[in-house]
């Protein structure tokens, strides 16, 4: 059994940034990357809104560089995941997917959130080739083009109005005959001339070729099947925070997002901190995740010093 002053669970901008800061503070953290090294950011292609890259940067290269930077400062970055953890007492006891046991004086949870998809094979086929779960991340690539947004809640309406400022036309595919969104968001959609709502529709298939998405095949409630021509297909049906491993001890909101104390990364368990999308239901951006990873590492440093650990 090995010991560490700080165990970081999860990679991506939050996990890697916390490892960089913890490493520079001579904490020598151990970081487990999880089953998707680099986090969900790696499901996109070029990141154009991360500061410091005037021409954009490949998402995988950005994450790989962050990981190398963390290693440079002494972080022990490992493939695989934490399979179980006991946060009932400190040092916290964790077991990885190979059966290795770790005792940690502090833990940073940076496991992120997973976008919900429809479950269509064609949807998976075109992920990164026109299928996206983040309009803010990828909307720029569809300037003056036609796109569709799936969903009927506030998120879908917000994504659609954002895209409407960039795209020629935006369809909103709603499976019911009403929005679940707030009245204010509905009014924004109704007052945006290049948004068309397709009521009572479910997506049967995302259409495309070797270059990416070209359309979507929809099934209306009355049984009619029809196609729309689009260049981008955006999912806005929610995210699932990857917090299930910790719910026995860590307070979460009704949707599973970890609750942190004010502007800090502190959870209800002393010595356990959360960073990135697992505690952020609102912004879900690489830069905000990185910022919260910084906060988490600084909070850990203060915690370890205060407790002479």
N, C-alpha and C positions, 0 to 999 in steps of 0.2 A: 504494500500500500504506500502510495506517495502522498506528499503534502504540497500545498501551494498557498501562497498568500491571496491569490485571486484566480478564480476559475471563470472564464468567459465562455458562455454557451451561445454559439451562433456566430456567423461571419457577416458579410455584407458591410455596408458603410459604418453601421453602428458598432458591430463587433470588432472590425479591424481598427477603427479609430480609437476605441477604448483600449485595444491592445497596444497601439502606438503610444498613447499617453501613459498607460500603466507601465509599459516598458521603459520609457524615458524617466519614470519616477523610481526606477530600480525595484519594481514590484515583481518582475519576472513572471508575468501571468501565463497560464496555460489556456489556450483557446481551442475549442472544438468547432470545426467549420460546419458540421451538420451534413445532411445529405445533399445539399445544394451549395457547395462552396461559392462564396460571393453573394449569396442571397438571391432574391427574386429580380434584382436589377439585371442579373445575367440573362434573363429571359428576353431582354430587349437587345438592340444592336448598338447603335451609336447614341451616346449620352451627350446632348448638346447644351444642357443647362447647368452642368457642374462647373463652378467657378475655376478659372485657371486654364481652360482649354478653349481657345478662341475658335478652333475649327471642330470642336467636339472630340470625343474620345470613345473608343470601343469599350463597351461595358465590361467585358471580360478582362481587357487590358487594365482598366481602371482598378478593378477589384484585385487583380493579380499584383499590381503595383502597391496597393495598400497593404496587402499581405506581406510582401517583401519588405516594405518599410517597417512593419511591426516586428518582423524577424530581426531586422537590423538593430532594433533596440532591445532585443532579448526576449521577445515573446516566443513561447513554445507553441507553434501552430500545428494542430493535428487533424488529419482526416478522420471521418467518422463522427459519431454523435454520442451524446450522453443519453443512456438508455433509462436510467432511473436516478433519482436524487432524493435525499432526505434533508429537509430544511427545518426540522423540528428543533435542532440544537446545533451549536457551533463547537468545533469545526463541522461544516456541512459535509455529508457523505454522498459522493456521486460514484456511479458505475457506468463505464462507457460500453459501447456495443461489442467490445472484445472481452469484457469481463474485468477490465482493469479498474481498481478502486482508487479514488482520490479523496483526500480530506482537504477542504478549502476553508480558509478563514473568511473569505468574502466571495460573492458570486455576482456576476453581471449577466443578466438575461438579455440576450440580443437575438432572439430566435425569429423575429420578424412576423409577418402576416402573409397569408397565402390568398391570392385573388381567387374568387369563385368563378368557375367556368361552367358552361352549359353541358359539357361532357360529350361534345360531338367529335368524332375522329377528324373531320375536316378542320375543326377549330384548332385542334392540336397540331395538325399538319402545317397550318399557316401562322403559328405563333412566331412572332418576330418578322413575319412576311406580310403584315397587314392586319393581323389580329393582335390586339393590345388590351391591357387592363388599366392603362394610365394615359388619359388624354393629355395631361400636363407634360408627361414625359415625351410622348410620341406625336402629339398633334401637329407640331411644326412640319413634319414630313408630308402632311396632307394639305398644305396650303393650296387653295383654289381647286380642291378636289372634292368628291362626294364621299361621305362616310356614313356609318350607321352606329348608333349607340343602343345597347340592349339594357333595359331596365325601366322601372317606373317610379323610383324613389327620388329623394333629394339628390343623391350622388349622380344618378343618370341625367337629371335635369341640369345639374351644375356642369357636368362634363359636356353635355350637348350645347349649352350656351357658350361655354368656353370654345368649343370647336367651331361654333357658328361664326366666331370672330376671325377664324382662319380659313375655313372651308367654304366651298361654293354652296354645298347643300348638306344638311344633316338630317338623317332619318332617326327617329326614336322608335324602337320596336318595343311595344308594350303588350304583354300577354293578356291583360285585362282591358276593360273599357273605361277605366279611370286611372289616374296617377295615385300613387301612395305618397307622393311628394307634398310638401307644405304648400299652402295657397300662394305664398310669395314666390316660390320656385316655379309653380305652375304658370303664374302670370308672366314671369320672365320668359318662359318657353313660348307662351302664346303671343307675346309681343316681339318675338324674334322672327322676322319674315322668312329666313332661309332654313327654318326647322319645320319638318313635316312629321307628324305623329302617326304611326301605323298601329291602330288599336287592334286588340284581340288577335295578336299575331305571335306565333312561335317560330323560331328559326329551325328549319329542317337541316340545312347544310350551308356551310360557307363555301362559296365557289371561287376558283382561282386556277392559275397555271404556274409554270415554272418561275414566273416573275413575282407572284404573290396574289393577293386577293383581287378578284374582279367583280364579285357580287355576292348575294345571299339569296337562298331559296327559303321563302316563308310560307307557313301554313296558317291561314286565317280560321277563326272559329267556325265560320260557315262552311268550311271544307275546301275553300279555294286555295290552290297553290300558285304562287307567283314569284317571280324573281325581281330583284332590284340590282341595279348596277352601282357598285361602290368600289372605292380603292382601299378603304380602311374599315375595320370592324372592331368596335370598342365595347368591352364588357364593363358594365357598371351595376353589377348585381351583388356587390358586397365583397368583403374580405373576411377571412377567418384568422384571427391572431393565434400564433403557435404557442399558446400558453397552457395547454392541457397538462403538461408534465408537472406544472408547478401549482395547480389550482388547489391542492390539498392544504397549502400553506399561504399562498399569495392571494391577496384580494384583487378581484377583477370586476369590471363593470358587467352589465347584463349581456354584452356581446363578447365578453372574454378578454377584453383589453386590460392589461395590468394597470392598476391604479398606483400612481406615484404621488409623492408628497409635494404639492405645490410645483415650483419650478425645478425641484431637485429630481434625482433619479431614484430616491429612496422608496422602497416598498414598505409594507407593514411589518416585514421581518427584518430586524436589525442585521445589517451585514449583507443584505441582498438588494441589488439594484437592477433597474430595468432601463433599456435604451432602445431606440429605434421604433419600428412599426408595431412591435408587440405591445407598446404602450401609447401609440399615437394613432387614433382613429381619424384624424383630421387631415394632416398634411401629406404623409406618406411619400416624401421626397428623399432622394439620396443625401442632399445637403443637410436637411433637418435631422435625418438619422445619424449622420456623421457628427453633427453638433451635439446630439443627445449622448452619443458614445463618448465624446469628450467630457461632458458633464459627469457621466457615470464613473469614468476613470478618476476624475478629480474628487468625486465624492468617496470613492474607495480609498484613495490616498489619505484623505482626512480621517476616514473611519479607522484605518489601520494605525495611523499615528496616535489618534485619541485613545485607542485601546492597547497601545504598545505591542502590536502584532507584527 
